[in-house]
Amino acid sequence: MQLTVLHAAVIETLWGVPDSPEDVHYEDSPTRAVRQVQEFGGIAVLVAPPRQADLQNAATAGLRLPRKSTSFGPKPHPGLVLRLLDED
């Protein structure tokens, strides 16, 4: 999976950057990612989000995915209360 290779081979091994929230930031918008680089420096690596098949293949192969790589949106509002319609 491209995200695993990106993190293990490029970010951690080649560039020597630890995979920590202080060092690696995630953005779901290419525009915001480029703006972050312009404002604070660094490098933006734009990748397509993983497909369901990618996640299944990675899990089957026993790969550990980088943090945030399986964080999907949109998320429900934090104050939203969900209730089952069928109480059985």
QUIJONOR-V885799 format. One record per residue. N is the residue number from 1. RES is the residue in three letters. PHI is phi in whole degrees, -180 to 180 (999 if undefined). Layout:
n = [N/N]
res = [RES/RES]
phi = [PHI/PHI]
This chain:
n = [1/2/3/4/5/6/7/8/9/10/11/12/13/14/15/16/17/18/19/20/21/22/23/24/25/26/27/28/29/30/31/32/33/34/35/36/37/38/39/40/41/42/43/44/45/46/47/48/49/50/51/52/53/54/55/56/57/58/59/60/61/62/63/64/65/66/67/68/69/70/71/72/73/74/75/76/77/78/79/80/81/82/83/84/85/86/87/88]
res = [MET/GLN/LEU/THR/VAL/LEU/HIS/ALA/ALA/VAL/ILE/GLU/THR/LEU/TRP/GLY/VAL/PRO/ASP/SER/PRO/GLU/ASP/VAL/HIS/TYR/GLU/ASP/SER/PRO/THR/ARG/ALA/VAL/ARG/GLN/VAL/GLN/GLU/PHE/GLY/GLY/ILE/ALA/VAL/LEU/VAL/ALA/PRO/PRO/ARG/GLN/ALA/ASP/LEU/GLN/ASN/ALA/ALA/THR/ALA/GLY/LEU/ARG/LEU/PRO/ARG/LYS/SER/THR/SER/PHE/GLY/PRO/LYS/PRO/HIS/PRO/GLY/LEU/VAL/LEU/ARG/LEU/LEU/ASP/GLU/ASP]
phi = [999/-61/-68/-66/-65/-56/-72/-72/-87/-94/-66/-81/-81/-72/-89/69/-100/-69/-84/-129/-58/-75/-107/-122/-112/-112/-131/-91/-119/-58/-62/-67/-63/-65/-62/-60/-65/-63/-79/-117/85/102/-132/-104/-112/-97/-131/-72/-66/-67/-87/-57/-64/-61/-65/-65/-64/-65/-65/-63/-79/78/-78/-95/-84/-62/-57/71/-73/-114/-88/-108/-134/-77/-95/-67/-59/-58/-90/-74/-104/-100/-137/-73/-82/-105/-85/-79]
